[in-house]
Amino acid sequence: MKRTLIITGGAGFIGSHVVRLFVNKYPEYRIINLDKLTYAGNLANLKDIEDKPNYKFVKMDICDFEGVLKLMQDEKVDGVIHLAAESHVDRSIKDPFTFAKTNVMGTLTLLQAAKLTWEALPEKYEGKRFYHISTDEVYGALEITDPAGVEPPFTTKASSGRHHLAYGTAFFTEDLKYQPHSPYSAAKASSDHFVRAYHDTYGLPVVVTNCSNNYGPYQFPEKLIPLFINNIRHGKPLPVYGRGENVRDWLYVEDHARAIDLIFHKGKVAETYNIGGFNEWKNIDLIKVLIRTVDRLLGNPEGTSDHLITYVTDRAGHDLRYAIDSTKLQKELGWEPSLQFEEGIEKTVRWYLDNQAWMDNVTSGDYQKYYDDMYLNR
């Protein structure tokens, strides 16, 4: 094998897409999927590649330093793509300790294991890379602004010249200071700082990316889009925080995986790259698109599910607007999103409607028992 990579969190939503891309695109690479298989990790996401000769799954907690160090040394790992994280803001508000442990100490475990493994080699850090995937939420929040008497959303241009469906003229850029507002984003911000500190202190070859909201197949249905698709299908309420005025920038997950591939191979060491969809939506407007799309694909008359919208008490510390400027990534490496949002939403809704067995398995929790039994009895 040309090289051996660990992809952490590879049984999760984004991670499974990255694992699949690398396994299929690089048969000369050995891909090790390291995942603890918490509630959001599901090996059914990777059934199509689980028997590939260049793929291996290892069930392990990223906080297990001795286990991670031994794995890196035994497998002669020369690259880490680190996606494993606790990521749901509501859960972080209820249980901040778990988020600090996994997102901060887990990242520190991986950094130290990579450092010790690579420093002991004759070539040391040559040809090695530690790629840390983070979130746009570390930057805090942006205001909704009206630049010229035009009611948002309006079309603006990022400095790259790309059109951006936007609710303001300010965007998250790589040089902004961090202002996390939730336990989740605070934990991710801390992990980002550790990654950069390992480069500055030890020379570890790192790269960091901060990405906007992802959507697409295999997303755990606690997140807005799969949850609401499922609820619309079954006629259940659609709980909307506040009045649904919060704005998010949306990116199709396979476009994110393509960006990770590009940055891992061609990004500059010690650099940060922002990855975004150039595509902002108010939550309430996105929900209305989902309702129309699901109803149409189910053959329901337009407006059938509008009554399911239910406004609930707003989330504590709910950031108003996130918006990524991906100009640096576009200019330096030539990446940009491949799908328009309407096309991506159509593909996403069709996938969940066509894969109801996957959804039922996940929402019931049966997938966890099946894979626990399978790996305990190997």
PEGI-V190297 format. One record per pair of residues at least 4 apart in sequence whose ideal C-beta (glycine too) atoms are under 7 Angstrom apart, sorted by the first residue. I is the first residue (numbers start at 1). J is the second residue. D is the distance in whole Angstrom. If there is no record, write none. Layout:
i->[I,I]
j->[J,J]
d->[D,D]
//
This chain:
i->[1,1,1,1,2,2,3,3,3,4,4,4,4,4,4,5,5,5,5,5,5,5,6,6,6,6,7,7,7,7,7,7,7,7,8,8,8,8,8,8,9,9,9,9,9,10,10,10,10,10,10,10,11,11,11,11,11,11,11,11,11,11,12,12,12,12,13,13,13,13,14,14,14,14,14,15,15,16,16,16,16,17,17,17,17,18,18,18,18,18,19,19,19,19,20,20,20,21,21,21,22,22,22,23,23,23,23,23,24,27,29,30,31,31,32,32,32,33,33,33,34,34,34,35,35,35,36,36,36,36,37,37,37,39,40,42,42,43,43,44,44,44,45,46,49,50,58,59,60,60,60,60,62,62,62,62,62,63,63,63,63,63,64,65,65,65,65,66,67,68,68,68,68,69,69,69,69,70,71,72,72,72,72,73,77,78,78,79,79,80,80,80,80,81,81,81,82,82,82,82,82,83,84,85,85,85,86,86,86,86,86,86,87,88,88,89,89,89,89,90,90,91,92,92,92,92,92,93,93,93,95,96,96,97,98,99,99,99,99,100,100,101,102,103,103,103,103,104,104,104,104,105,106,107,107,107,107,107,108,108,109,110,111,111,111,111,111,111,112,113,114,114,114,115,115,115,115,116,118,118,118,119,123,125,125,125,128,129,129,129,130,130,130,131,131,131,132,132,132,132,133,133,133,134,134,134,134,134,134,135,135,135,135,136,136,136,136,136,136,137,137,137,137,137,137,138,138,138,138,138,138,138,139,139,139,139,140,140,140,140,141,141,141,141,142,142,142,142,142,143,143,143,143,144,144,144,144,144,144,145,145,145,146,146,146,147,150,152,153,153,153,153,154,155,155,156,156,156,157,157,157,157,158,158,158,158,158,158,159,160,160,160,162,162,162,164,165,165,165,166,166,167,167,167,168,168,171,171,171,172,172,172,172,172,172,173,173,174,174,174,174,178,180,180,180,181,181,181,182,182,183,184,185,186,187,188,189,190,191,192,192,193,194,195,195,196,196,196,197,198,198,198,199,199,199,199,205,206,206,207,207,207,207,208,209,209,209,209,210,210,211,211,211,212,212,212,212,212,212,212,212,213,213,213,213,214,214,214,215,215,215,215,215,215,215,216,216,216,216,217,217,219,219,219,220,221,221,221,221,221,221,222,223,224,225,225,225,226,226,227,228,228,228,228,229,229,229,229,229,230,230,230,231,231,231,231,232,232,232,232,232,233,233,233,235,236,237,237,238,238,238,238,239,239,240,240,240,240,240,240,240,240,241,241,241,241,241,242,242,243,243,244,244,244,244,245,246,246,246,246,247,247,247,247,247,248,248,248,249,249,249,249,249,249,249,250,250,250,250,251,251,251,251,251,251,252,252,252,253,254,255,255,255,255,256,256,257,258,258,259,259,259,259,260,261,262,262,262,263,263,263,266,267,267,267,273,273,274,274,274,274,274,275,275,275,276,276,276,277,278,278,279,280,281,281,282,283,284,285,286,287,287,288,289,289,290,291,291,291,292,292,293,293,293,293,294,294,294,295,295,295,295,297,297,297,300,300,314,326,327,328,329,329,330,330,330,339,339,340,341,342,343,344,345,346,347,348,349,350,351,352,355,356,357,358,359,360,361,361,362,366,367,368,369,370,371,372,373,374]
j->[28,29,30,54,28,29,29,78,79,30,32,75,76,77,78,22,29,31,32,77,79,81,32,34,77,80,15,18,19,22,31,33,81,83,34,62,82,83,84,110,15,35,83,84,85,15,16,18,19,33,34,35,15,16,33,35,37,41,42,43,45,46,16,40,41,83,218,219,220,253,18,83,214,253,256,19,83,20,45,46,218,21,253,254,257,22,81,83,257,260,23,31,33,46,24,46,49,25,257,261,26,29,31,31,49,52,54,55,49,54,54,54,54,55,56,58,75,56,57,58,58,60,62,41,59,84,41,59,60,61,41,59,371,368,220,362,367,57,371,358,361,367,218,50,55,55,71,375,64,67,68,71,68,84,106,109,110,101,102,105,106,109,68,69,109,112,113,70,71,72,109,110,113,73,113,116,117,74,75,77,113,114,117,117,117,127,128,128,129,110,114,130,131,131,260,264,107,110,131,132,133,133,106,102,103,188,91,92,98,99,102,103,184,92,222,93,182,184,315,94,315,95,96,99,182,183,184,182,183,316,99,100,183,101,102,103,183,184,187,104,187,105,106,107,187,188,191,108,187,190,191,109,110,111,132,191,194,195,112,194,113,114,115,130,194,195,198,204,116,117,118,130,204,119,198,202,204,120,124,125,128,124,127,203,204,205,205,205,207,264,204,205,206,207,263,264,192,195,206,208,209,211,260,138,188,192,208,209,210,185,188,210,211,172,210,211,212,322,324,180,182,184,185,188,322,178,180,185,188,189,192,210,172,176,178,179,179,180,181,319,181,319,320,321,168,170,321,322,323,168,170,320,321,152,167,168,247,320,321,168,169,170,150,151,152,169,154,167,165,166,167,280,166,163,165,164,166,169,161,162,163,164,162,164,171,278,325,327,327,327,330,331,278,330,336,278,278,279,280,280,323,247,280,321,321,323,323,324,325,176,274,322,323,324,325,274,325,272,273,274,328,189,185,186,189,185,317,319,186,317,187,188,189,190,191,192,193,194,195,196,208,197,198,206,208,200,206,208,201,202,204,206,203,204,206,270,269,269,270,263,267,269,271,272,263,272,273,275,272,274,251,256,275,249,250,251,275,276,277,322,324,248,249,250,251,251,253,256,219,225,250,252,253,344,348,252,253,254,348,348,351,223,225,226,362,226,227,230,359,362,363,227,227,228,229,290,348,230,352,231,232,238,287,290,233,290,294,349,352,234,352,359,236,237,238,308,290,291,294,305,308,294,298,353,308,308,308,310,287,308,309,310,310,312,244,283,284,287,309,310,311,312,246,312,314,315,318,314,318,284,311,282,283,284,287,282,283,318,320,321,280,281,282,320,321,280,281,322,276,277,279,280,322,323,324,277,279,281,341,255,256,275,276,277,337,337,339,344,257,258,259,337,338,339,260,275,261,262,335,263,275,329,335,264,265,266,333,335,267,273,333,333,271,273,333,328,329,324,325,326,328,329,324,326,329,324,325,326,337,326,337,341,323,285,286,286,287,288,289,290,291,309,292,293,345,294,295,305,306,296,302,297,345,346,349,298,305,349,300,302,304,305,349,350,353,304,305,318,330,331,332,333,335,334,335,336,343,344,344,345,346,347,348,349,350,351,352,353,354,355,359,359,360,361,362,363,364,366,367,367,370,371,372,373,374,375,376,377,378]
d->[6,6,4,7,4,6,6,5,6,4,7,5,6,5,6,7,6,6,7,7,4,6,5,5,5,5,6,6,5,7,6,6,5,7,5,6,5,6,4,7,4,6,4,3,7,4,6,7,4,3,7,5,6,6,6,4,6,4,6,5,6,7,6,5,5,7,6,4,6,7,6,6,6,6,6,6,4,6,4,5,5,6,5,6,4,6,6,7,5,5,6,6,5,6,6,7,6,6,5,6,5,6,5,5,5,5,6,5,7,6,6,5,6,5,5,6,6,7,5,7,5,5,7,5,7,7,7,7,7,5,4,6,6,7,4,6,5,7,5,7,7,6,5,6,6,7,6,6,6,5,7,7,7,5,4,6,6,6,7,5,5,6,6,6,5,7,7,6,6,6,6,6,4,6,4,6,7,6,6,4,5,7,4,5,7,6,5,7,5,6,6,5,7,5,7,6,7,6,7,5,6,5,6,6,5,7,7,7,6,5,5,6,7,7,6,7,5,5,7,7,7,6,6,5,6,4,4,7,6,6,7,6,4,6,6,5,5,6,4,5,5,5,5,6,4,6,5,6,5,5,5,6,7,6,7,4,6,7,6,5,6,6,6,7,6,7,5,7,6,6,6,5,7,6,7,6,6,7,6,5,5,6,7,6,7,5,5,5,7,6,6,7,5,5,7,5,7,4,6,5,6,7,7,6,5,5,6,7,5,7,5,6,6,5,5,6,5,5,5,7,7,7,4,7,7,5,5,5,6,4,6,6,4,5,7,6,3,7,6,7,7,4,5,6,6,5,4,7,6,6,7,7,7,6,5,6,6,6,6,4,6,7,6,7,6,5,5,4,5,6,5,6,6,5,6,5,5,6,6,7,6,6,5,5,7,7,5,5,5,4,5,6,6,7,7,4,7,5,6,5,6,5,5,6,6,7,5,6,4,6,6,7,6,5,6,7,5,5,7,6,6,5,4,4,5,6,5,6,7,6,6,7,6,7,7,6,7,7,7,7,6,6,6,5,6,6,7,7,6,5,4,6,7,5,5,5,5,7,6,6,5,6,6,5,6,7,5,6,7,5,7,6,4,4,7,5,7,4,6,6,5,5,6,5,7,6,5,5,7,5,6,6,7,7,6,5,4,6,5,7,4,5,7,5,7,4,5,6,6,6,6,6,6,6,6,7,7,6,6,6,6,5,6,5,7,6,6,6,5,6,7,6,4,7,6,7,7,6,4,5,7,6,7,7,7,7,6,4,6,5,5,6,5,5,4,7,6,6,6,7,5,7,7,6,5,5,6,4,7,7,6,6,4,3,7,6,5,6,6,7,5,7,5,7,4,7,7,5,5,5,6,5,6,5,5,5,5,6,6,6,6,7,6,4,6,7,5,4,6,7,7,5,6,6,6,6,7,6,7,6,5,7,5,6,7,6,5,5,4,6,7,6,6,6,7,6,5,5,6,5,7,7,7,6,6,3,7,5,5,7,7,5,6,5,4,7,6,7,7,7,6,7,6,6,6,6,6,5,6,6,7,6,6,6,5,6,7,6,4,6,5,5,6,7,6,4,7,5,6,6,6,6,5,7,6,5,5,4,7,6,6,7,6,6,6,6,7,6,6,6,6,6,6,6,6,6,6,5,5,6,6,6,6,6,6,6,6,6,7]
//
